[in-house]
């Protein structure tokens, strides 16, 4: 339970920080600027090593190429369990690749990073040059010259708790439902206290707390 509570505190910290800090922007539709070697573990246990892989941020899915100049293909996310690319691990959460950003025991905090399509549409519609646009062209795997901005893609992050294989969306209501009465009192006291969600030292103390 101590590990679980520490994990919950960490996720709450992440969620609060994200509410205060922009998720950033990207110059391309993929997580990595270049396609990289990727190890893919399937649900049946089979392991595939691909030479050219990446994460497509429109839906946070695996994309790959057979050769450097061949057509980009999207993997069937129904059969993908997890991948490792550039020493970073991603697991399948609701058919989206979620990066493992913290581990407590055998439990994880994972993050799904996608392009904020609604924000992007609003930005484009506010600019006269984009009164009539094709979203297929917008999400091209090659850098489009129609964009004036160097980083045209706004990003949005979503966090999950993965506890004993169960995936829980890191929303305050979802997290509060995992706490008993004593833990709720501790949580409420923590929020009321002089705690700065943007100060690394405070976050570190909360991750290490043992109640």
C-alpha positions, 0 to 999 in steps of 0.5 A: 500500500505504501508503494501504491500511495507513493505512486498516487502522490507522484501522479497527482504531482504530474497532473497538477504540474501539467495543468500549470505548464504547456505541454509544448509543441513539435516540428513533426508528427512523430515523437522522434525526428528520425526513425530509429531501431525499435523492439516490439513485443507482441501480445503472444510473446513474439519479439520483432526487431524493426530497423525503422520505427517511430511513434505517430503522435496523431494517435500515439501509435507505432509506425515503421518502414521496411527501408529508409525510403519506403512507405510509412506503415502503421502497426496494428495496435491490437497485437502490440504489447510494448515497445522499446525505442531509443532506450525508452519503453512504451506500453499499450494503453487502450491502443495507444503507446504510453511511455513509462515515466516513473516506476514504483516497485512493479507499478508504473506511471505512464504518459500518452503524448499526442497532438492536440488536434482541437487546438491545432484546428482552432489555430489554423482556422484563425489564420486566413491561410488555412480557411480550407485545409486537408487534415490528411496533408496536415498530418503528413510524415514529411515536413509540410511547407504550408506551415509558417510556424517552426513548431506547428503541432501543439501537444497534449499529455495524458497520464495513467497509473498502471497498478497490478496490470490495471490501468487507471486514468490519472484524474483526481476523481479516479485517483481519489476513488483508490484511497480509503478514508485515512488516505483521503484525509492525508491527501486533503491535508497535503493539498491544503499545506504549503506545498509547491507542485512546481518545486522539485524538492517538494515533489521528491519529499512526497514521492518518498513519503511513507504513511 
